[in-house]
Amino acid sequence: MPTYSYACTECDNAFDIVQSFSDDALTVCPECGGKLRKLFNSVGVVFKGSGFYRTDSRSGNSVKAETKSDSSSSSSDSGSSSSSD
């Protein structure tokens, strides 16, 4: 079950609570009865394995080949449009 962080907008009481996904969010501060807001923290993400780095997905030669094929396809497109006129 996830842990959620809340802070009161009136008394600045901050706390964490373990709640189920199906539980409703808390709205009332247990200390003063004020309005609560949910705090969001950054999540640490770790990518493990191959395929996540730029060097894993393609080699230096294929990048050059893609660039050449893109430029040749744009010239062939302009040639086909002039021949259809």
KOLGU-4560 file (N, C-alpha, C; in nm, 3 decimals, padded with zeros to 5 digits):
<recs>
<n_xx: 00.085 n_yy: -00.118 n_zz: 00.000 ca_xx: 00.000 ca_yy: 00.000 ca_zz: 00.000 c_xx: 00.089 c_yy: 00.124 c_zz: 00.000 mol: A seq: 1 type: MET>
<n_xx: 00.050 n_yy: 00.226 n_zz: -00.074 ca_xx: 00.133 ca_yy: 00.347 ca_zz: -00.084 c_xx: 00.124 c_yy: 00.436 c_zz: 00.039 mol: A seq: 2 type: PRO>
<n_xx: 00.227 n_yy: 00.515 n_zz: 00.057 ca_xx: 00.232 ca_yy: 00.614 ca_zz: 00.164 c_xx: 00.210 c_yy: 00.751 c_zz: 00.105 mol: A seq: 3 type: THR>
<n_xx: 00.116 n_yy: 00.826 n_zz: 00.157 ca_xx: 00.085 ca_yy: 00.960 ca_zz: 00.108 c_xx: 00.127 c_yy: 01.063 c_zz: 00.212 mol: A seq: 4 type: TYR>
<n_xx: 00.170 n_yy: 01.179 n_zz: 00.163 ca_xx: 00.209 ca_yy: 01.290 ca_zz: 00.251 c_xx: 00.104 c_yy: 01.398 c_zz: 00.243 mol: A seq: 5 type: SER>
<n_xx: 00.068 n_yy: 01.451 n_zz: 00.358 ca_xx: -00.031 ca_yy: 01.559 ca_zz: 00.367 c_xx: 00.026 c_yy: 01.673 c_zz: 00.449 mol: A seq: 6 type: TYR>
<n_xx: -00.025 n_yy: 01.794 n_zz: 00.424 ca_xx: 00.011 ca_yy: 01.912 ca_zz: 00.503 c_xx: -00.114 c_yy: 01.996 c_zz: 00.523 mol: A seq: 7 type: ALA>
<n_xx: -00.129 n_yy: 02.050 n_zz: 00.643 ca_xx: -00.243 ca_yy: 02.135 ca_zz: 00.675 c_xx: -00.214 c_yy: 02.276 c_zz: 00.625 mol: A seq: 8 type: CYS>
<n_xx: -00.315 n_yy: 02.340 n_zz: 00.566 ca_xx: -00.298 ca_yy: 02.477 ca_zz: 00.515 c_xx: -00.308 c_yy: 02.580 c_zz: 00.626 mol: A seq: 9 type: THR>
<n_xx: -00.357 n_yy: 02.540 n_zz: 00.743 ca_xx: -00.376 ca_yy: 02.637 ca_zz: 00.853 c_xx: -00.269 c_yy: 02.627 c_zz: 00.961 mol: A seq: 10 type: GLU>
<n_xx: -00.238 n_yy: 02.506 n_zz: 01.008 ca_xx: -00.142 ca_yy: 02.493 ca_zz: 01.119 c_xx: -00.007 c_yy: 02.438 c_zz: 01.074 mol: A seq: 11 type: CYS>
<n_xx: 00.012 n_yy: 02.412 n_zz: 00.945 ca_xx: 00.137 ca_yy: 02.360 ca_zz: 00.889 c_xx: 00.176 c_yy: 02.224 c_zz: 00.944 mol: A seq: 12 type: ASP>
<n_xx: 00.080 n_yy: 02.149 n_zz: 00.996 ca_xx: 00.105 ca_yy: 02.012 ca_zz: 01.040 c_xx: 00.128 c_yy: 01.926 c_zz: 00.916 mol: A seq: 13 type: ASN>
<n_xx: 00.241 n_yy: 01.856 n_zz: 00.912 ca_xx: 00.273 ca_yy: 01.767 ca_zz: 00.800 c_xx: 00.290 c_yy: 01.626 c_zz: 00.852 mol: A seq: 14 type: ALA>
<n_xx: 00.235 n_yy: 01.529 n_zz: 00.778 ca_xx: 00.244 ca_yy: 01.390 ca_zz: 00.820 c_xx: 00.229 c_yy: 01.298 c_zz: 00.701 mol: A seq: 15 type: PHE>
<n_xx: 00.270 n_yy: 01.173 n_zz: 00.719 ca_xx: 00.257 ca_yy: 01.067 ca_zz: 00.619 c_xx: 00.157 c_yy: 00.965 c_zz: 00.671 mol: A seq: 16 type: ASP>
<n_xx: 00.084 n_yy: 00.906 n_zz: 00.578 ca_xx: -00.013 ca_yy: 00.803 ca_zz: 00.615 c_xx: -00.018 c_yy: 00.697 c_zz: 00.506 mol: A seq: 17 type: ILE>
<n_xx: -00.030 n_yy: 00.572 n_zz: 00.548 ca_xx: -00.042 ca_yy: 00.461 ca_zz: 00.455 c_xx: -00.189 c_yy: 00.440 c_zz: 00.425 mol: A seq: 18 type: VAL>
<n_xx: -00.223 n_yy: 00.449 n_zz: 00.296 ca_xx: -00.362 ca_yy: 00.433 ca_zz: 00.253 c_xx: -00.368 c_yy: 00.340 c_zz: 00.133 mol: A seq: 19 type: GLN>
<n_xx: -00.481 n_yy: 00.275 n_zz: 00.117 ca_xx: -00.505 ca_yy: 00.193 ca_zz: 00.000 c_xx: -00.539 c_yy: 00.283 c_zz: -00.119 mol: A seq: 20 type: SER>
<n_xx: -00.524 n_yy: 00.230 n_zz: -00.239 ca_xx: -00.560 ca_yy: 00.306 ca_zz: -00.358 c_xx: -00.708 c_yy: 00.340 c_zz: -00.359 mol: A seq: 21 type: PHE>
<n_xx: -00.789 n_yy: 00.255 n_zz: -00.301 ca_xx: -00.934 ca_yy: 00.275 ca_zz: -00.303 c_xx: -00.983 c_yy: 00.371 c_zz: -00.193 mol: A seq: 22 type: SER>
<n_xx: -00.896 n_yy: 00.405 n_zz: -00.096 ca_xx: -00.935 ca_yy: 00.497 ca_zz: 00.011 c_xx: -00.947 c_yy: 00.639 c_zz: -00.042 mol: A seq: 23 type: ASP>
<n_xx: -01.040 n_yy: 00.714 n_zz: 00.014 ca_xx: -01.055 ca_yy: 00.854 ca_zz: -00.022 c_xx: -00.940 c_yy: 00.935 c_zz: 00.039 mol: A seq: 24 type: ASP>
<n_xx: -00.904 n_yy: 01.045 n_zz: -00.029 ca_xx: -00.799 ca_yy: 01.132 ca_zz: 00.023 c_xx: -00.848 c_yy: 01.202 c_zz: 00.149 mol: A seq: 25 type: ALA>
<n_xx: -00.756 n_yy: 01.226 n_zz: 00.242 ca_xx: -00.791 ca_yy: 01.297 ca_zz: 00.365 c_xx: -00.813 c_yy: 01.445 c_zz: 00.334 mol: A seq: 26 type: LEU>
<n_xx: -00.910 n_yy: 01.507 n_zz: 00.401 ca_xx: -00.939 ca_yy: 01.647 ca_zz: 00.377 c_xx: -00.936 c_yy: 01.732 c_zz: 00.504 mol: A seq: 27 type: THR>
<n_xx: -00.941 n_yy: 01.667 n_zz: 00.622 ca_xx: -00.947 ca_yy: 01.740 ca_zz: 00.749 c_xx: -00.824 c_yy: 01.708 c_zz: 00.832 mol: A seq: 28 type: VAL>
<n_xx: -00.757 n_yy: 01.812 n_zz: 00.882 ca_xx: -00.638 ca_yy: 01.796 ca_zz: 00.966 c_xx: -00.677 c_yy: 01.734 c_zz: 01.100 mol: A seq: 29 type: CYS>
<n_xx: -00.605 n_yy: 01.630 n_zz: 01.144 ca_xx: -00.637 ca_yy: 01.568 ca_zz: 01.273 c_xx: -00.596 c_yy: 01.655 c_zz: 01.392 mol: A seq: 30 type: PRO>
<n_xx: -00.510 n_yy: 01.753 n_zz: 01.372 ca_xx: -00.465 ca_yy: 01.841 ca_zz: 01.480 c_xx: -00.560 c_yy: 01.957 c_zz: 01.505 mol: A seq: 31 type: GLU>
<n_xx: -00.595 n_yy: 02.031 n_zz: 01.399 ca_xx: -00.674 ca_yy: 02.154 ca_zz: 01.417 c_xx: -00.808 c_yy: 02.153 c_zz: 01.344 mol: A seq: 32 type: CYS>
<n_xx: -00.830 n_yy: 02.053 n_zz: 01.259 ca_xx: -00.955 ca_yy: 02.049 ca_zz: 01.183 c_xx: -00.952 c_yy: 02.133 c_zz: 01.057 mol: A seq: 33 type: GLY>
<n_xx: -00.834 n_yy: 02.184 n_zz: 01.022 ca_xx: -00.819 ca_yy: 02.266 ca_zz: 00.902 c_xx: -00.817 c_yy: 02.181 c_zz: 00.775 mol: A seq: 34 type: GLY>
<n_xx: -00.800 n_yy: 02.250 n_zz: 00.662 ca_xx: -00.802 ca_yy: 02.185 ca_zz: 00.532 c_xx: -00.664 c_yy: 02.126 c_zz: 00.501 mol: A seq: 35 type: LYS>
<n_xx: -00.663 n_yy: 01.999 n_zz: 00.455 ca_xx: -00.539 ca_yy: 01.932 ca_zz: 00.418 c_xx: -00.515 c_yy: 01.940 c_zz: 00.269 mol: A seq: 36 type: LEU>
<n_xx: -00.388 n_yy: 01.939 n_zz: 00.233 ca_xx: -00.352 ca_yy: 01.926 ca_zz: 00.091 c_xx: -00.252 c_yy: 01.813 c_zz: 00.079 mol: A seq: 37 type: ARG>
<n_xx: -00.260 n_yy: 01.740 n_zz: -00.033 ca_xx: -00.171 ca_yy: 01.627 ca_zz: -00.056 c_xx: -00.040 c_yy: 01.680 c_zz: -00.113 mol: A seq: 38 type: LYS>
<n_xx: 00.071 n_yy: 01.630 n_zz: -00.059 ca_xx: 00.203 ca_yy: 01.670 ca_zz: -00.107 c_xx: 00.253 c_yy: 01.566 c_zz: -00.207 mol: A seq: 39 type: LEU>
<n_xx: 00.319 n_yy: 01.613 n_zz: -00.312 ca_xx: 00.374 ca_yy: 01.524 ca_zz: -00.414 c_xx: 00.525 c_yy: 01.540 c_zz: -00.416 mol: A seq: 40 type: PHE>
<n_xx: 00.594 n_yy: 01.429 n_zz: -00.412 ca_xx: 00.739 ca_yy: 01.428 ca_zz: -00.414 c_xx: 00.789 c_yy: 01.369 c_zz: -00.545 mol: A seq: 41 type: ASN>
<n_xx: 00.913 n_yy: 01.400 n_zz: -00.579 ca_xx: 00.971 ca_yy: 01.343 ca_zz: -00.699 c_xx: 00.998 c_yy: 01.194 c_zz: -00.677 mol: A seq: 42 type: SER>
<n_xx: 00.991 n_yy: 01.119 n_zz: -00.784 ca_xx: 01.009 ca_yy: 00.975 ca_zz: -00.778 c_xx: 01.142 c_yy: 00.941 c_zz: -00.843 mol: A seq: 43 type: VAL>
<n_xx: 01.221 n_yy: 00.860 n_zz: -00.777 ca_xx: 01.347 ca_yy: 00.817 ca_zz: -00.834 c_xx: 01.325 c_yy: 00.703 c_zz: -00.932 mol: A seq: 44 type: GLY>
<n_xx: 01.377 n_yy: 00.719 n_zz: -01.052 ca_xx: 01.362 ca_yy: 00.617 ca_zz: -01.155 c_xx: 01.500 c_yy: 00.567 c_zz: -01.194 mol: A seq: 45 type: VAL>
<n_xx: 01.517 n_yy: 00.436 n_zz: -01.198 ca_xx: 01.643 ca_yy: 00.376 ca_zz: -01.238 c_xx: 01.616 c_yy: 00.286 c_zz: -01.357 mol: A seq: 46 type: VAL>
<n_xx: 01.685 n_yy: 00.312 n_zz: -01.468 ca_xx: 01.673 ca_yy: 00.230 ca_zz: -01.587 c_xx: 01.785 c_yy: 00.127 c_zz: -01.586 mol: A seq: 47 type: PHE>
<n_xx: 01.749 n_yy: 00.000 n_zz: -01.583 ca_xx: 01.849 ca_yy: -00.106 ca_zz: -01.581 c_xx: 01.838 c_yy: -00.188 c_zz: -01.708 mol: A seq: 48 type: LYS>
<n_xx: 01.950 n_yy: -00.240 n_zz: -01.751 ca_xx: 01.953 ca_yy: -00.323 ca_zz: -01.870 c_xx: 01.996 c_yy: -00.246 c_zz: -01.992 mol: A seq: 49 type: GLY>
<n_xx: 01.996 n_yy: -00.313 n_zz: -02.106 ca_xx: 02.039 ca_yy: -00.248 ca_zz: -02.230 c_xx: 01.919 c_yy: -00.185 c_zz: -02.299 mol: A seq: 50 type: SER>
<n_xx: 01.948 n_yy: -00.092 n_zz: -02.389 ca_xx: 01.842 ca_yy: -00.028 ca_zz: -02.467 c_xx: 01.800 c_yy: 00.107 c_zz: -02.415 mol: A seq: 51 type: GLY>
<n_xx: 01.853 n_yy: 00.152 n_zz: -02.302 ca_xx: 01.813 ca_yy: 00.279 ca_zz: -02.244 c_xx: 01.907 c_yy: 00.393 c_zz: -02.278 mol: A seq: 52 type: PHE>
<n_xx: 02.024 n_yy: 00.360 n_zz: -02.330 ca_xx: 02.120 ca_yy: 00.463 ca_zz: -02.363 c_xx: 02.124 c_yy: 00.487 c_zz: -02.512 mol: A seq: 53 type: TYR>
<n_xx: 02.162 n_yy: 00.604 n_zz: -02.551 ca_xx: 02.167 ca_yy: 00.641 ca_zz: -02.692 c_xx: 02.259 c_yy: 00.547 c_zz: -02.769 mol: A seq: 54 type: ARG>
<n_xx: 02.367 n_yy: 00.507 n_zz: -02.707 ca_xx: 02.463 ca_yy: 00.420 ca_zz: -02.774 c_xx: 02.413 c_yy: 00.276 c_zz: -02.786 mol: A seq: 55 type: THR>
<n_xx: 02.315 n_yy: 00.236 n_zz: -02.708 ca_xx: 02.264 ca_yy: 00.100 ca_zz: -02.714 c_xx: 02.170 c_yy: 00.077 c_zz: -02.832 mol: A seq: 56 type: ASP>
<n_xx: 02.099 n_yy: 00.179 n_zz: -02.873 ca_xx: 01.994 ca_yy: 00.158 ca_zz: -02.972 c_xx: 02.043 c_yy: 00.167 c_zz: -03.116 mol: A seq: 57 type: SER>
<n_xx: 02.153 n_yy: 00.236 n_zz: -03.141 ca_xx: 02.201 ca_yy: 00.247 ca_zz: -03.278 c_xx: 02.350 c_yy: 00.277 c_zz: -03.278 mol: A seq: 58 type: ARG>
<n_xx: 02.414 n_yy: 00.241 n_zz: -03.386 ca_xx: 02.557 ca_yy: 00.270 ca_zz: -03.398 c_xx: 02.576 c_yy: 00.403 c_zz: -03.471 mol: A seq: 59 type: SER>
<n_xx: 02.697 n_yy: 00.453 n_zz: -03.472 ca_xx: 02.725 ca_yy: 00.581 ca_zz: -03.537 c_xx: 02.701 c_yy: 00.577 c_zz: -03.687 mol: A seq: 60 type: GLY>
<n_xx: 02.722 n_yy: 00.463 n_zz: -03.753 ca_xx: 02.705 ca_yy: 00.453 ca_zz: -03.898 c_xx: 02.560 c_yy: 00.463 c_zz: -03.939 mol: A seq: 61 type: ASN>
<n_xx: 02.469 n_yy: 00.403 n_zz: -03.863 ca_xx: 02.328 ca_yy: 00.405 ca_zz: -03.903 c_xx: 02.268 c_yy: 00.545 c_zz: -03.888 mol: A seq: 62 type: SER>
<n_xx: 02.321 n_yy: 00.625 n_zz: -03.797 ca_xx: 02.272 ca_yy: 00.763 ca_zz: -03.782 c_xx: 02.306 c_yy: 00.842 c_zz: -03.907 mol: A seq: 63 type: VAL>
<n_xx: 02.427 n_yy: 00.822 n_zz: -03.959 ca_xx: 02.468 ca_yy: 00.891 ca_zz: -04.082 c_xx: 02.384 c_yy: 00.843 c_zz: -04.199 mol: A seq: 64 type: LYS>
<n_xx: 02.355 n_yy: 00.714 n_zz: -04.204 ca_xx: 02.276 ca_yy: 00.658 ca_zz: -04.313 c_xx: 02.134 c_yy: 00.714 c_zz: -04.311 mol: A seq: 65 type: ALA>
<n_xx: 02.077 n_yy: 00.731 n_zz: -04.190 ca_xx: 01.942 ca_yy: 00.788 ca_zz: -04.180 c_xx: 01.940 c_yy: 00.932 c_zz: -04.228 mol: A seq: 66 type: GLU>
<n_xx: 02.044 n_yy: 01.008 n_zz: -04.197 ca_xx: 02.051 ca_yy: 01.147 ca_zz: -04.238 c_xx: 02.059 c_yy: 01.156 c_zz: -04.390 mol: A seq: 67 type: THR>
<n_xx: 02.139 n_yy: 01.068 n_zz: -04.451 ca_xx: 02.151 ca_yy: 01.070 ca_zz: -04.597 c_xx: 02.020 c_yy: 01.028 c_zz: -04.663 mol: A seq: 68 type: LYS>
<n_xx: 01.952 n_yy: 00.929 n_zz: -04.609 ca_xx: 01.827 ca_yy: 00.883 ca_zz: -04.669 c_xx: 01.718 c_yy: 00.988 c_zz: -04.654 mol: A seq: 69 type: SER>
<n_xx: 01.719 n_yy: 01.065 n_zz: -04.545 ca_xx: 01.621 ca_yy: 01.171 ca_zz: -04.527 c_xx: 01.640 c_yy: 01.281 c_zz: -04.631 mol: A seq: 70 type: ASP>
<n_xx: 01.764 n_yy: 01.318 n_zz: -04.659 ca_xx: 01.789 ca_yy: 01.424 ca_zz: -04.755 c_xx: 01.758 c_yy: 01.378 c_zz: -04.897 mol: A seq: 71 type: SER>
<n_xx: 01.785 n_yy: 01.250 n_zz: -04.928 ca_xx: 01.756 ca_yy: 01.201 ca_zz: -05.062 c_xx: 01.605 c_yy: 01.184 c_zz: -05.083 mol: A seq: 72 type: SER>
<n_xx: 01.531 n_yy: 01.149 n_zz: -04.977 ca_xx: 01.387 ca_yy: 01.135 ca_zz: -04.993 c_xx: 01.319 c_yy: 01.269 c_zz: -05.011 mol: A seq: 73 type: SER>
<n_xx: 01.373 n_yy: 01.375 n_zz: -04.950 ca_xx: 01.314 ca_yy: 01.507 ca_zz: -04.967 c_xx: 01.340 c_yy: 01.558 c_zz: -05.109 mol: A seq: 74 type: SER>
<n_xx: 01.456 n_yy: 01.525 n_zz: -05.167 ca_xx: 01.484 ca_yy: 01.568 ca_zz: -05.304 c_xx: 01.400 c_yy: 01.490 c_zz: -05.402 mol: A seq: 75 type: SER>
<n_xx: 01.373 n_yy: 01.362 n_zz: -05.374 ca_xx: 01.289 ca_yy: 01.283 ca_zz: -05.463 c_xx: 01.144 c_yy: 01.328 c_zz: -05.453 mol: A seq: 76 type: SER>
<n_xx: 01.102 n_yy: 01.375 n_zz: -05.336 ca_xx: 00.966 ca_yy: 01.427 ca_zz: -05.323 c_xx: 00.948 c_yy: 01.552 c_zz: -05.408 mol: A seq: 77 type: ASP>
<n_xx: 01.047 n_yy: 01.640 n_zz: -05.404 ca_xx: 01.035 ca_yy: 01.764 ca_zz: -05.483 c_xx: 01.041 c_yy: 01.732 c_zz: -05.631 mol: A seq: 78 type: SER>
<n_xx: 01.117 n_yy: 01.628 n_zz: -05.670 ca_xx: 01.125 ca_yy: 01.590 ca_zz: -05.810 c_xx: 00.995 c_yy: 01.531 c_zz: -05.857 mol: A seq: 79 type: GLY>
<n_xx: 00.927 n_yy: 01.454 n_zz: -05.773 ca_xx: 00.801 ca_yy: 01.392 ca_zz: -05.812 c_xx: 00.691 c_yy: 01.495 c_zz: -05.825 mol: A seq: 80 type: SER>
<n_xx: 00.697 n_yy: 01.601 n_zz: -05.743 ca_xx: 00.592 ca_yy: 01.702 ca_zz: -05.752 c_xx: 00.609 c_yy: 01.786 c_zz: -05.877 mol: A seq: 81 type: SER>
<n_xx: 00.735 n_yy: 01.809 n_zz: -05.922 ca_xx: 00.755 ca_yy: 01.888 ca_zz: -06.044 c_xx: 00.721 c_yy: 01.807 c_zz: -06.167 mol: A seq: 82 type: SER>
<n_xx: 00.737 n_yy: 01.673 n_zz: -06.160 ca_xx: 00.705 ca_yy: 01.590 ca_zz: -06.277 c_xx: 00.555 c_yy: 01.571 c_zz: -06.292 mol: A seq: 83 type: SER>
<n_xx: 00.479 n_yy: 01.589 n_zz: -06.183 ca_xx: 00.334 ca_yy: 01.571 ca_zz: -06.194 c_xx: 00.265 c_yy: 01.695 c_zz: -06.250 mol: A seq: 84 type: SER>
<n_xx: 00.337 n_yy: 01.809 n_zz: -06.260 ca_xx: 00.277 ca_yy: 01.934 ca_zz: -06.312 c_xx: 00.265 c_yy: 01.933 c_zz: -06.460 mol: A seq: 85 type: ASP>
</recs>
